[in-house]
């Protein structure tokens, strides 16, 4: 039984670390600019935004900032005002077309954010003189400059994952260890959202994101989402379910219980999702890409955490309340619950009443006012 609810907005804990490596920006062979090999998952990419922004501040004019990323994340990086150009990868690796584009762009410095061998291989042998990233996983020889692997500990963390990316940014000079960065800019958000049924003047809207790509141990029970949605409707609010095709069934379950709910799960691309979250301005999510996206857009929301650790992966930006229920086994970081006696108790013990209380503390149903 959840007995206490912390209604204080979530604030990421950052632990400044001296990188032990310095590169003088004035002496770097920038070529035409900086290449960022972005992370492959939506939530991970959004947690790197403040660090990438700080890196961009070291790039001299008129050089640019280029981002190499999976194709589905192109709209995200195009919404970052400090990014000059995005090079999307349709496949898992940097293909011939992308290699040709990188040759044309001629960046002189590259930063590899993921820890995989393949991500370092994507920038290796691209005629980029300076290639910075973390060591480990057999990729050290692919990089010209390396930081040690970030210490990994099973269980609770002492700081947000953004810290590890800010340490990479600090290689170029003194940086501010904070989450501050310009918000994502979604072009024609009102019109794009209206095209999929979310009219800004028909709210107030609440977006429900019942999914999480990591697995069931991050997914609050769908019946709890229904209870929250029902309470929201009774207060005169409108509801939209968002997510990928994997959340379509959850969206249909919510819509079956509450027919007036707009179910967009599996029916939007990333650009449309960004517009919907921007117009809604308020969301209830799991620890998921939708949570991070809503926060990066400056929205408000309530995030339910189960097997994962909010200290490490909580939302960056906006105003969010994080709910978690301490148990003897959480955070276990597992995809599925391994307990047979009380499965998923870390999620089930967080009651809809607690989420409703948190929503009301964030302002409850309030009109959405946006310019198109």
DRENDO-1510 file (C-alpha; in Angstrom, 1 decimal, always signed):
<recs>
REC; n; res; u; v; w
REC; 1; UNK; +0.0; +0.0; +0.0 .
REC; 2; UNK; +1.5; +3.3; -1.0 .
REC; 3; UNK; +1.4; +5.5; +2.1 .
REC; 4; UNK; +3.5; +8.5; +1.0 .
REC; 5; UNK; +3.8; +10.5; -2.2 .
REC; 6; UNK; +6.7; +12.8; -2.8 .
REC; 7; UNK; +5.2; +15.7; -4.7 .
REC; 8; UNK; +8.5; +17.6; -5.1 .
REC; 9; UNK; +9.5; +17.9; -8.8 .
REC; 10; UNK; +12.2; +15.5; -9.8 .
REC; 11; UNK; +15.7; +17.0; -9.9 .
REC; 12; UNK; +18.5; +15.0; -11.5 .
REC; 13; UNK; +21.6; +14.5; -9.3 .
REC; 14; UNK; +24.8; +15.2; -11.2 .
REC; 15; UNK; +28.3; +14.2; -10.0 .
REC; 16; UNK; +31.0; +16.3; -11.6 .
REC; 17; UNK; +34.1; +14.3; -12.6 .
REC; 18; UNK; +37.3; +15.6; -14.0 .
REC; 19; UNK; +37.8; +13.7; -17.2 .
REC; 20; UNK; +41.5; +13.3; -16.8 .
REC; 21; UNK; +41.9; +14.3; -20.5 .
REC; 22; UNK; +41.9; +17.7; -22.1 .
REC; 23; UNK; +41.7; +18.7; -25.7 .
REC; 24; UNK; +42.3; +22.4; -26.5 .
REC; 25; UNK; +39.5; +23.5; -28.8 .
REC; 26; UNK; +41.7; +26.2; -30.3 .
REC; 27; UNK; +44.2; +23.5; -31.5 .
REC; 28; UNK; +41.8; +20.9; -32.8 .
REC; 29; UNK; +41.6; +20.2; -36.6 .
REC; 30; UNK; +37.8; +20.9; -36.7 .
REC; 31; UNK; +37.6; +20.6; -40.5 .
REC; 32; UNK; +33.9; +21.5; -41.2 .
REC; 33; UNK; +32.8; +20.7; -37.6 .
REC; 34; UNK; +31.9; +18.2; -35.0 .
REC; 35; UNK; +30.3; +14.8; -35.6 .
REC; 36; UNK; +28.2; +13.2; -32.9 .
REC; 37; UNK; +27.6; +9.5; -33.2 .
REC; 38; UNK; +24.3; +9.5; -31.2 .
REC; 39; UNK; +22.9; +6.7; -29.0 .
REC; 40; UNK; +20.5; +4.2; -30.6 .
REC; 41; UNK; +17.6; +4.4; -28.2 .
REC; 42; UNK; +15.2; +7.3; -27.8 .
REC; 43; UNK; +15.4; +7.7; -24.1 .
REC; 44; UNK; +19.2; +7.4; -24.1 .
REC; 45; UNK; +19.5; +10.1; -26.8 .
REC; 46; UNK; +17.3; +12.5; -24.9 .
REC; 47; UNK; +19.5; +12.1; -21.8 .
REC; 48; UNK; +22.5; +13.2; -23.9 .
REC; 49; UNK; +21.0; +16.5; -25.1 .
REC; 50; UNK; +22.5; +18.8; -22.5 .
REC; 51; UNK; +25.9; +17.3; -23.0 .
REC; 52; UNK; +25.8; +17.5; -26.8 .
REC; 53; UNK; +24.6; +21.2; -26.5 .
REC; 54; UNK; +27.7; +21.9; -24.3 .
REC; 55; UNK; +30.0; +20.2; -26.9 .
REC; 56; UNK; +28.4; +22.4; -29.6 .
REC; 57; UNK; +29.5; +25.5; -27.7 .
REC; 58; UNK; +33.2; +24.6; -28.3 .
REC; 59; UNK; +32.8; +24.3; -32.0 .
REC; 60; UNK; +34.2; +27.5; -33.7 .
REC; 61; UNK; +32.2; +29.4; -36.4 .
REC; 62; UNK; +31.5; +28.8; -39.2 .
REC; 63; UNK; +31.8; +25.0; -38.4 .
REC; 64; UNK; +28.7; +22.9; -37.9 .
REC; 65; UNK; +27.5; +20.2; -35.6 .
REC; 66; UNK; +26.4; +17.0; -37.4 .
REC; 67; UNK; +24.6; +14.0; -35.9 .
REC; 68; UNK; +24.9; +10.4; -37.1 .
REC; 69; UNK; +21.9; +8.5; -35.8 .
REC; 70; UNK; +19.3; +5.7; -36.5 .
REC; 71; UNK; +16.9; +7.0; -39.1 .
REC; 72; UNK; +13.8; +6.9; -36.9 .
REC; 73; UNK; +15.5; +9.5; -34.6 .
REC; 74; UNK; +16.1; +12.1; -37.3 .
REC; 75; UNK; +13.1; +14.3; -36.2 .
REC; 76; UNK; +14.5; +14.4; -32.7 .
REC; 77; UNK; +17.9; +15.8; -33.7 .
REC; 78; UNK; +16.4; +18.1; -36.3 .
REC; 79; UNK; +14.4; +19.6; -33.5 .
REC; 80; UNK; +17.6; +20.5; -31.6 .
REC; 81; UNK; +18.4; +24.1; -32.6 .
REC; 82; UNK; +22.1; +23.7; -32.2 .
REC; 83; UNK; +22.4; +20.8; -34.7 .
REC; 84; UNK; +23.4; +21.8; -38.2 .
REC; 85; UNK; +22.6; +18.6; -40.0 .
REC; 86; UNK; +21.4; +15.1; -39.3 .
REC; 87; UNK; +22.8; +12.0; -41.1 .
REC; 88; UNK; +20.3; +9.2; -40.7 .
REC; 89; UNK; +21.2; +5.5; -40.8 .
REC; 90; UNK; +18.5; +3.3; -42.3 .
REC; 91; UNK; +20.4; +0.2; -41.2 .
REC; 92; UNK; +22.2; -0.7; -38.0 .
REC; 93; UNK; +25.5; +0.5; -39.2 .
REC; 94; UNK; +26.9; +3.5; -41.2 .
REC; 95; UNK; +26.2; +2.5; -44.8 .
REC; 96; UNK; +27.6; +3.6; -48.2 .
REC; 97; UNK; +25.2; +6.6; -48.5 .
REC; 98; UNK; +26.0; +7.8; -45.0 .
REC; 99; UNK; +29.7; +7.4; -45.6 .
REC; 100; UNK; +29.4; +9.5; -48.7 .
REC; 101; UNK; +27.6; +12.2; -46.8 .
REC; 102; UNK; +30.2; +12.2; -44.0 .
REC; 103; UNK; +32.9; +12.6; -46.7 .
REC; 104; UNK; +31.1; +15.6; -48.1 .
REC; 105; UNK; +30.6; +17.2; -44.7 .
REC; 106; UNK; +34.3; +16.6; -43.6 .
REC; 107; UNK; +34.0; +16.8; -39.8 .
REC; 108; UNK; +37.4; +17.0; -38.1 .
REC; 109; UNK; +36.3; +15.9; -34.7 .
REC; 110; UNK; +33.9; +13.1; -33.7 .
REC; 111; UNK; +32.4; +12.1; -30.3 .
REC; 112; UNK; +31.0; +8.6; -30.0 .
REC; 113; UNK; +28.3; +8.5; -27.3 .
REC; 114; UNK; +27.3; +4.8; -27.3 .
REC; 115; UNK; +29.6; +2.2; -25.7 .
REC; 116; UNK; +29.4; -0.4; -28.4 .
REC; 117; UNK; +32.1; -1.5; -30.7 .
REC; 118; UNK; +29.9; -0.9; -33.8 .
REC; 119; UNK; +29.2; +2.7; -33.0 .
REC; 120; UNK; +33.0; +3.4; -32.8 .
REC; 121; UNK; +33.4; +1.5; -36.1 .
REC; 122; UNK; +30.8; +3.8; -37.7 .
REC; 123; UNK; +33.3; +6.8; -37.4 .
REC; 124; UNK; +36.5; +4.8; -37.8 .
REC; 125; UNK; +38.3; +5.3; -41.2 .
REC; 126; UNK; +36.1; +8.2; -42.1 .
REC; 127; UNK; +39.1; +10.6; -42.4 .
REC; 128; UNK; +38.2; +12.2; -39.0 .
REC; 129; UNK; +41.4; +13.1; -37.3 .
REC; 130; UNK; +40.0; +13.2; -33.7 .
REC; 131; UNK; +37.7; +10.5; -32.4 .
REC; 132; UNK; +36.7; +10.7; -28.8 .
REC; 133; UNK; +34.8; +8.1; -26.8 .
REC; 134; UNK; +35.0; +5.7; -23.9 .
REC; 135; UNK; +37.3; +2.7; -23.9 .
REC; 136; UNK; +36.3; -0.9; -23.5 .
REC; 137; UNK; +34.5; -3.5; -25.6 .
REC; 138; UNK; +37.5; -3.9; -27.9 .
REC; 139; UNK; +37.1; -0.5; -29.4 .
REC; 140; UNK; +40.0; +1.5; -28.0 .
REC; 141; UNK; +42.1; +1.2; -31.2 .
REC; 142; UNK; +39.2; +2.7; -33.1 .
REC; 143; UNK; +39.4; +5.9; -31.1 .
REC; 144; UNK; +42.2; +8.5; -31.0 .
REC; 145; UNK; +41.2; +9.8; -27.5 .
REC; 146; UNK; +39.5; +7.7; -24.8 .
REC; 147; UNK; +38.0; +8.1; -21.3 .
REC; 148; UNK; +37.7; +5.0; -19.1 .
REC; 149; UNK; +34.5; +3.0; -19.1 .
REC; 150; UNK; +32.0; +4.5; -16.7 .
REC; 151; UNK; +31.7; +2.4; -13.5 .
REC; 152; UNK; +28.6; +0.2; -13.6 .
REC; 153; UNK; +27.0; -1.1; -10.5 .
REC; 154; UNK; +24.0; -3.3; -10.2 .
REC; 155; UNK; +21.2; -1.6; -8.2 .
REC; 156; UNK; +20.9; +2.0; -7.1 .
REC; 157; UNK; +23.0; +4.7; -8.6 .
REC; 158; UNK; +24.4; +7.9; -7.0 .
REC; 159; UNK; +23.9; +10.2; -10.0 .
REC; 160; UNK; +22.1; +10.6; -13.3 .
REC; 161; UNK; +23.4; +9.1; -16.5 .
REC; 162; UNK; +23.8; +12.5; -17.9 .
REC; 163; UNK; +26.9; +12.8; -15.8 .
REC; 164; UNK; +28.8; +10.4; -17.9 .
REC; 165; UNK; +28.0; +12.4; -21.1 .
REC; 166; UNK; +28.9; +15.7; -19.4 .
REC; 167; UNK; +32.3; +14.2; -18.6 .
REC; 168; UNK; +32.9; +13.7; -22.3 .
REC; 169; UNK; +31.9; +17.3; -22.9 .
REC; 170; UNK; +34.3; +18.4; -20.2 .
REC; 171; UNK; +37.2; +17.0; -22.3 .
REC; 172; UNK; +36.9; +20.2; -24.4 .
REC; 173; UNK; +37.0; +22.6; -21.5 .
REC; 174; UNK; +35.1; +23.8; -18.4 .
REC; 175; UNK; +31.3; +23.0; -18.7 .
REC; 176; UNK; +28.3; +23.7; -16.5 .
REC; 177; UNK; +27.2; +20.5; -14.8 .
REC; 178; UNK; +23.5; +21.1; -15.2 .
REC; 179; UNK; +20.5; +19.9; -17.3 .
REC; 180; UNK; +20.1; +23.3; -18.9 .
REC; 181; UNK; +19.9; +23.5; -22.7 .
REC; 182; UNK; +17.6; +25.1; -25.3 .
REC; 183; UNK; +14.3; +23.2; -25.6 .
REC; 184; UNK; +13.5; +21.1; -28.6 .
REC; 185; UNK; +11.6; +23.1; -31.3 .
REC; 186; UNK; +8.8; +21.2; -33.0 .
REC; 187; UNK; +7.9; +23.0; -36.3 .
REC; 188; UNK; +4.1; +23.5; -36.7 .
REC; 189; UNK; +3.4; +21.5; -33.6 .
REC; 190; UNK; -0.2; +22.6; -33.4 .
REC; 191; UNK; -1.0; +21.7; -37.0 .
REC; 192; UNK; +0.8; +18.4; -36.9 .
REC; 193; UNK; -1.0; +17.4; -33.7 .
REC; 194; UNK; -4.4; +18.5; -35.1 .
REC; 195; UNK; -3.8; +16.3; -38.1 .
REC; 196; UNK; -3.8; +13.2; -35.9 .
REC; 197; UNK; -6.8; +14.3; -33.8 .
REC; 198; UNK; -5.2; +16.3; -31.0 .
REC; 199; UNK; -6.6; +19.8; -31.3 .
REC; 200; UNK; -5.0; +22.3; -29.0 .
REC; 201; UNK; -8.2; +24.2; -28.2 .
REC; 202; UNK; -10.1; +21.0; -27.4 .
REC; 203; UNK; -8.2; +20.1; -24.3 .
REC; 204; UNK; -7.0; +20.1; -21.6 .
REC; 205; UNK; -5.3; +17.0; -22.8 .
REC; 206; UNK; -3.5; +14.3; -20.9 .
REC; 207; UNK; -1.2; +11.9; -22.8 .
REC; 208; UNK; -1.0; +8.3; -21.5 .
REC; 209; UNK; +2.1; +6.3; -22.4 .
REC; 210; UNK; +1.6; +2.8; -21.1 .
REC; 211; UNK; +4.6; +1.2; -22.8 .
REC; 212; UNK; +8.3; +0.9; -22.2 .
REC; 213; UNK; +10.6; -0.8; -24.7 .
REC; 214; UNK; +12.8; -2.3; -22.0 .
REC; 215; UNK; +10.2; -4.8; -20.8 .
REC; 216; UNK; +7.2; -5.5; -18.5 .
REC; 217; UNK; +9.2; -4.6; -15.3 .
REC; 218; UNK; +8.9; -1.0; -16.4 .
REC; 219; UNK; +5.2; -1.1; -17.3 .
REC; 220; UNK; +2.6; +0.1; -14.8 .
REC; 221; UNK; -0.6; -2.1; -15.0 .
REC; 222; UNK; -2.9; -1.0; -17.8 .
REC; 223; UNK; -5.9; -1.1; -15.4 .
REC; 224; UNK; -4.1; +1.6; -13.3 .
REC; 225; UNK; -3.8; +3.8; -16.4 .
REC; 226; UNK; -7.6; +3.2; -17.0 .
REC; 227; UNK; -8.3; +4.4; -13.5 .
REC; 228; UNK; -6.3; +7.5; -14.0 .
REC; 229; UNK; -7.9; +8.2; -17.3 .
REC; 230; UNK; -11.4; +7.8; -15.9 .
REC; 231; UNK; -10.6; +10.3; -13.2 .
REC; 232; UNK; -9.2; +12.7; -15.7 .
REC; 233; UNK; -12.3; +12.5; -17.9 .
REC; 234; UNK; -14.6; +13.1; -14.9 .
REC; 235; UNK; -12.7; +16.3; -14.3 .
REC; 236; UNK; -13.5; +17.4; -17.9 .
REC; 237; UNK; -10.2; +16.5; -19.5 .
REC; 238; UNK; -9.4; +14.9; -22.9 .
REC; 239; UNK; -7.2; +11.8; -23.3 .
REC; 240; UNK; -4.8; +10.5; -25.9 .
REC; 241; UNK; -2.8; +7.2; -25.7 .
REC; 242; UNK; +0.6; +7.4; -27.4 .
REC; 243; UNK; +3.3; +4.7; -28.1 .
REC; 244; UNK; +4.6; +2.4; -30.7 .
REC; 245; UNK; +2.9; -0.6; -32.3 .
REC; 246; UNK; +3.8; -2.7; -29.3 .
REC; 247; UNK; +1.5; -0.5; -27.2 .
REC; 248; UNK; -1.4; -0.8; -29.6 .
REC; 249; UNK; -3.1; -3.5; -27.5 .
REC; 250; UNK; -2.7; -1.5; -24.3 .
REC; 251; UNK; -4.2; +1.5; -26.1 .
REC; 252; UNK; -7.1; -0.6; -27.3 .
REC; 253; UNK; -7.8; -1.9; -23.8 .
REC; 254; UNK; -7.9; +1.7; -22.5 .
REC; 255; UNK; -10.1; +2.8; -25.3 .
REC; 256; UNK; -12.5; -0.2; -24.8 .
REC; 257; UNK; -12.9; +0.9; -21.2 .
REC; 258; UNK; -13.3; +4.5; -22.0 .
REC; 259; UNK; -14.5; +5.0; -25.6 .
REC; 260; UNK; -13.8; +8.7; -25.7 .
REC; 261; UNK; -10.0; +8.1; -25.4 .
REC; 262; UNK; -8.1; +8.8; -28.6 .
REC; 263; UNK; -5.8; +5.9; -29.2 .
REC; 264; UNK; -2.7; +6.9; -31.3 .
REC; 265; UNK; -0.5; +4.0; -30.2 .
REC; 266; UNK; +1.3; +2.6; -33.2 .
REC; 267; UNK; -0.2; +5.3; -35.5 .
REC; 268; UNK; +2.4; +8.1; -35.3 .
REC; 269; UNK; +6.0; +8.7; -36.2 .
REC; 270; UNK; +8.4; +10.5; -33.9 .
REC; 271; UNK; +7.6; +13.9; -35.4 .
REC; 272; UNK; +3.8; +13.4; -34.7 .
REC; 273; UNK; +4.5; +12.0; -31.2 .
REC; 274; UNK; +6.6; +15.1; -30.4 .
REC; 275; UNK; +3.8; +17.4; -31.6 .
REC; 276; UNK; +1.2; +15.5; -29.6 .
REC; 277; UNK; +3.3; +15.6; -26.4 .
REC; 278; UNK; +4.0; +19.3; -27.0 .
REC; 279; UNK; +0.3; +20.2; -27.4 .
REC; 280; UNK; -0.8; +18.0; -24.6 .
REC; 281; UNK; +1.8; +19.4; -22.2 .
REC; 282; UNK; +0.9; +16.9; -19.5 .
REC; 283; UNK; +1.5; +13.1; -19.5 .
REC; 284; UNK; +1.5; +10.0; -17.4 .
REC; 285; UNK; +4.2; +7.5; -18.4 .
REC; 286; UNK; +6.5; +4.7; -17.4 .
REC; 287; UNK; +10.3; +5.1; -17.4 .
REC; 288; UNK; +10.3; +5.3; -21.2 .
REC; 289; UNK; +11.2; +7.3; -24.3 .
REC; 290; UNK; +7.9; +9.1; -24.1 .
REC; 291; UNK; +8.8; +10.3; -20.6 .
REC; 292; UNK; +12.1; +11.6; -21.7 .
REC; 293; UNK; +10.6; +13.2; -24.8 .
REC; 294; UNK; +7.8; +14.9; -22.9 .
REC; 295; UNK; +10.4; +16.3; -20.5 .
REC; 296; UNK; +12.8; +17.5; -23.2 .
REC; 297; UNK; +9.8; +19.4; -24.8 .
REC; 298; UNK; +9.4; +21.3; -21.5 .
REC; 299; UNK; +6.2; +19.5; -20.5 .
REC; 300; UNK; +4.8; +18.3; -17.2 .
REC; 301; UNK; +4.1; +14.8; -16.1 .
REC; 302; UNK; +4.0; +11.9; -13.7 .
REC; 303; UNK; +6.5; +9.1; -14.3 .
REC; 304; UNK; +6.0; +5.7; -12.6 .
REC; 305; UNK; +9.2; +3.7; -11.9 .
REC; 306; UNK; +9.4; +0.0; -11.2 .
REC; 307; UNK; +12.5; -2.1; -11.8 .
REC; 308; UNK; +14.7; +0.9; -12.9 .
REC; 309; UNK; +16.4; +3.6; -10.9 .
REC; 310; UNK; +15.0; +7.1; -11.1 .
REC; 311; UNK; +18.3; +8.6; -9.9 .
REC; 312; UNK; +20.0; +7.3; -13.0 .
REC; 313; UNK; +17.4; +7.7; -15.7 .
REC; 314; UNK; +14.8; +10.2; -14.4 .
REC; 315; UNK; +13.3; +12.9; -16.8 .
REC; 316; UNK; +15.4; +15.9; -17.8 .
REC; 317; UNK; +13.5; +19.1; -18.4 .
REC; 318; UNK; +10.0; +20.4; -17.7 .
REC; 319; UNK; +8.3; +19.7; -14.4 .
REC; 320; UNK; +7.9; +16.1; -13.5 .
REC; 321; UNK; +7.0; +14.1; -10.4 .
REC; 322; UNK; +8.5; +10.6; -10.1 .
REC; 323; UNK; +6.7; +7.9; -8.2 .
REC; 324; UNK; +8.4; +4.7; -7.0 .
REC; 325; UNK; +7.6; +2.3; -4.2 .
REC; 326; UNK; +10.6; +1.0; -2.3 .
REC; 327; UNK; +10.8; -2.8; -2.1 .
REC; 328; UNK; +13.5; -5.2; -1.0 .
REC; 329; UNK; +14.3; -6.1; -4.6 .
REC; 330; UNK; +14.0; -2.7; -6.5 .
REC; 331; UNK; +15.7; -1.3; -8.4 .
REC; 332; UNK; +16.7; -4.7; -9.9 .
REC; 333; UNK; +17.1; -3.4; -13.5 .
REC; 334; UNK; +15.5; -6.6; -14.8 .
REC; 335; UNK; +13.2; -6.7; -17.9 .
REC; 336; UNK; +10.8; -9.1; -16.2 .
REC; 337; UNK; +10.1; -9.8; -12.6 .
REC; 338; UNK; +12.0; -12.8; -11.2 .
REC; 339; UNK; +9.8; -13.1; -8.0 .
REC; 340; UNK; +7.2; -15.8; -7.9 .
REC; 341; UNK; +5.7; -14.8; -4.6 .
REC; 342; UNK; +4.9; -11.1; -5.3 .
REC; 343; UNK; +5.5; -10.4; -8.9 .
REC; 344; UNK; +5.8; -6.7; -10.1 .
REC; 345; UNK; +5.0; -5.4; -6.6 .
REC; 346; UNK; +7.3; -2.4; -7.3 .
REC; 347; UNK; +4.7; -1.3; -9.9 .
REC; 348; UNK; +1.4; -2.7; -8.5 .
REC; 349; UNK; +1.8; -1.0; -5.2 .
REC; 350; UNK; +1.8; +2.4; -6.8 .
REC; 351; UNK; -1.9; +3.2; -6.8 .
REC; 352; UNK; -3.9; +5.3; -9.3 .
REC; 353; UNK; -4.8; +7.7; -6.4 .
REC; 354; UNK; -1.2; +8.6; -6.0 .
REC; 355; UNK; -0.8; +9.5; -9.7 .
REC; 356; UNK; -4.1; +11.5; -9.6 .
REC; 357; UNK; -2.8; +13.4; -6.5 .
REC; 358; UNK; +0.5; +14.1; -8.4 .
REC; 359; UNK; -1.4; +15.3; -11.5 .
REC; 360; UNK; -3.5; +17.7; -9.4 .
REC; 361; UNK; -0.3; +19.1; -7.8 .
REC; 362; UNK; +1.0; +19.8; -11.3 .
REC; 363; UNK; -2.0; +21.9; -12.1 .
REC; 364; UNK; -4.6; +19.4; -13.2 .
REC; 365; UNK; -6.7; +20.2; -16.2 .
REC; 366; UNK; -5.5; +23.4; -17.6 .
REC; 367; UNK; -6.1; +24.9; -21.1 .
REC; 368; UNK; -3.3; +24.4; -23.6 .
REC; 369; UNK; -2.2; +27.7; -25.3 .
REC; 370; UNK; +0.2; +27.3; -28.1 .
REC; 371; UNK; +1.0; +29.3; -31.2 .
REC; 372; UNK; +1.2; +27.4; -34.5 .
</recs>
